[in-house]
Amino acid sequence: MSNKVSRRTFIQGSATAGVVVSGAGAILTNTEEAWALSTEVLSGDTALSILIMARTLYPHDFLGDQYYAEVVANLDEQAKTDSSLVEKLDNGVKELSKVIESDRTYNVPFKDQSSGLQLQNLKRIDGSDFFETVRGATLGGLYGNPRVAALFGWEGSSVEHGGYINRGFNDIGWLPKS
């Protein structure tokens, strides 16, 4: 009997969103949306926590998690050559795992916290170097992604079409024509 598991069997047996640790990196999977992300440097907990953080910072119900996963992939790519970034992201996720209630501190993984608690913790670290790093990566990785821009209805640059006067100026459909 073979102990090998095919990719199809693995994905079918996975939870809706899960993490598999593979050496130094991890594999994030989402069987509902049929995507997977492999990280080489970031741990599974860090990668999933950053994905959740990115979605919490810039929530769009019509965007699938795969677009937020691209933010994680971009950070993982940067972290390959910047060990201080790996440390910053790991420490930032550890900080997000602290739940502070009056004079007590509890450790609850960020990915396991309720959405209200996640938001509370993000507000607590707002302005930190970690927060600004992930926020900046999300802004660029999400809103700089042409596929996401198309989902928002942005048609792209108008420069190569003669500028705004020739493309977009008269596109307003809700104003009455007089």
C-alpha positions as CSV (number, residue, x, y, z in Angstrom):
1,M,0.0,0.0,0.0
2,S,1.4,3.4,-1.0
3,N,1.5,6.3,1.5
4,K,1.6,8.9,-1.3
5,V,-1.1,11.5,-1.4
6,S,-2.0,13.0,-4.7
7,R,-2.4,16.8,-4.9
8,R,-6.1,16.2,-5.8
9,T,-6.7,14.0,-2.7
10,F,-4.9,16.5,-0.5
11,I,-6.9,19.4,-1.7
12,Q,-10.2,17.5,-1.4
13,G,-9.4,16.5,2.1
14,S,-8.2,20.0,3.2
15,A,-10.3,22.3,5.2
16,T,-11.8,25.4,3.5
17,A,-8.8,27.5,4.5
18,G,-5.8,25.8,5.9
19,V,-2.1,25.9,6.4
20,V,0.4,23.1,5.8
21,V,4.0,23.6,7.1
22,S,6.7,22.6,4.6
23,G,10.2,23.1,5.9
24,A,10.9,26.8,6.4
25,G,7.8,27.9,4.6
26,A,4.2,27.0,4.4
27,I,1.3,26.3,2.0
28,L,-1.9,28.2,2.4
29,T,-4.9,26.6,0.8
30,N,-8.5,27.5,0.2
31,T,-10.6,24.8,-1.3
32,E,-13.7,26.9,-1.7
33,E,-12.0,29.4,-3.9
34,A,-9.6,26.7,-5.3
35,W,-6.2,28.4,-4.7
36,A,-3.1,27.7,-2.9
37,L,-0.1,29.8,-1.9
38,S,3.4,28.5,-1.1
39,T,5.7,30.6,1.0
40,E,9.4,29.9,1.2
41,V,10.4,32.1,4.2
42,L,7.3,33.0,6.2
43,S,5.8,30.5,8.5
44,G,2.2,29.3,8.1
45,D,1.0,31.2,11.1
46,T,2.7,34.4,10.0
47,A,1.5,34.1,6.4
48,L,-2.1,33.4,7.4
49,S,-2.1,36.2,10.0
50,I,-0.9,38.7,7.4
51,L,-3.5,37.6,5.0
52,I,-6.2,38.1,7.6
53,M,-4.7,41.4,8.6
54,A,-4.7,42.6,4.9
55,R,-8.3,41.6,4.5
56,T,-9.2,43.3,7.8
57,L,-7.4,46.5,6.8
58,Y,-9.0,46.7,3.3
59,P,-12.1,44.6,3.3
60,H,-13.9,44.0,0.1
61,D,-16.5,41.2,0.2
62,F,-16.4,40.7,-3.6
63,L,-12.6,40.0,-3.6
64,G,-11.5,36.5,-2.9
65,D,-8.7,35.7,-0.5
66,Q,-6.4,34.9,-3.4
67,Y,-5.9,38.6,-4.0
68,Y,-4.9,39.1,-0.4
69,A,-2.7,36.0,-0.6
70,E,-0.7,37.8,-3.4
71,V,0.2,40.5,-0.8
72,V,1.6,37.7,1.4
73,A,3.5,36.2,-1.6
74,N,5.0,39.6,-2.3
75,L,6.2,40.0,1.3
76,D,7.6,36.4,1.2
77,E,9.5,37.3,-1.9
78,Q,11.0,40.4,-0.3
79,A,11.8,38.4,2.9
80,K,14.0,36.0,0.9
81,T,16.7,38.7,0.7
82,D,15.8,40.7,3.9
83,S,16.2,38.7,7.1
84,S,15.2,41.8,9.1
85,L,11.8,41.8,7.3
86,V,11.2,38.2,8.4
87,E,12.0,39.1,12.0
88,K,9.7,42.2,11.8
89,L,6.8,40.2,10.4
90,D,7.2,37.3,12.9
91,N,7.5,39.7,15.8
92,G,4.5,41.7,14.6
93,V,2.3,38.6,14.4
94,K,3.4,37.7,17.9
95,E,2.4,41.1,19.0
96,L,-1.0,40.7,17.4
97,S,-1.4,37.5,19.3
98,K,-1.4,39.3,22.6
99,V,-4.8,40.0,24.0
100,I,-4.6,42.7,26.7
101,E,-7.5,43.0,29.1
102,S,-6.9,45.6,31.9
103,D,-4.0,44.1,33.8
104,R,-3.8,40.7,32.2
105,T,-2.3,39.6,28.9
106,Y,-3.3,36.4,27.1
107,N,-1.8,34.8,24.1
108,V,-4.3,33.9,21.4
109,P,-3.1,33.4,17.9
110,F,-4.3,36.3,15.7
111,K,-5.8,33.9,13.2
112,D,-8.0,32.3,16.0
113,Q,-9.3,35.6,17.4
114,S,-12.7,36.9,16.7
115,S,-13.0,39.6,14.1
116,G,-13.7,42.2,16.8
117,L,-10.7,41.3,18.8
118,Q,-8.5,41.3,15.6
119,L,-9.7,44.8,14.8
120,Q,-9.0,45.9,18.4
121,N,-5.5,44.5,18.2
122,L,-4.8,46.2,14.8
123,K,-5.9,49.5,16.3
124,R,-3.5,48.9,19.2
125,I,-0.5,48.5,16.9
126,D,-1.6,51.1,14.4
127,G,1.4,53.2,13.4
128,S,4.0,50.6,14.4
129,D,6.7,49.6,11.9
130,F,5.1,46.2,11.3
131,F,1.6,47.7,10.8
132,E,2.9,50.2,8.3
133,T,4.9,47.6,6.4
134,V,1.9,45.3,6.0
135,R,-0.4,48.3,5.3
136,G,1.9,49.6,2.5
137,A,2.4,46.1,1.0
138,T,-1.4,45.7,1.0
139,L,-2.1,49.0,-0.6
140,G,0.5,48.4,-3.4
141,G,-0.3,44.7,-3.8
142,L,-4.0,45.0,-3.8
143,Y,-4.8,48.3,-5.5
144,G,-1.8,48.1,-7.8
145,N,-2.9,44.7,-9.1
146,P,-4.5,45.1,-12.6
147,R,-6.9,42.2,-12.0
148,V,-8.2,43.8,-8.8
149,A,-8.5,47.1,-10.6
150,A,-10.6,45.5,-13.3
151,L,-12.9,44.1,-10.6
152,F,-13.4,47.7,-9.3
153,G,-14.3,48.8,-12.8
154,W,-11.2,50.7,-13.6
155,E,-10.6,50.6,-17.3
156,G,-6.9,51.3,-17.1
157,S,-4.7,54.2,-18.2
158,S,-6.2,56.7,-20.6
159,V,-2.9,58.2,-21.7
160,E,-2.4,55.8,-24.6
161,H,-6.0,56.5,-25.8
162,G,-5.6,60.3,-26.1
163,G,-6.1,61.1,-22.4
164,Y,-9.1,61.6,-20.3
165,I,-10.9,63.9,-22.8
166,N,-11.1,61.0,-25.3
167,R,-11.6,58.2,-22.8
168,G,-13.7,58.5,-19.7
169,F,-14.7,62.2,-19.8
170,N,-18.2,61.5,-21.1
171,D,-18.7,58.1,-19.4
172,I,-21.0,59.3,-16.6
173,G,-24.2,57.4,-17.1
174,W,-26.2,58.8,-14.2
175,L,-26.2,62.5,-15.2
176,P,-29.1,63.5,-17.4
177,K,-28.0,64.6,-20.9
178,S,-29.2,68.2,-21.7
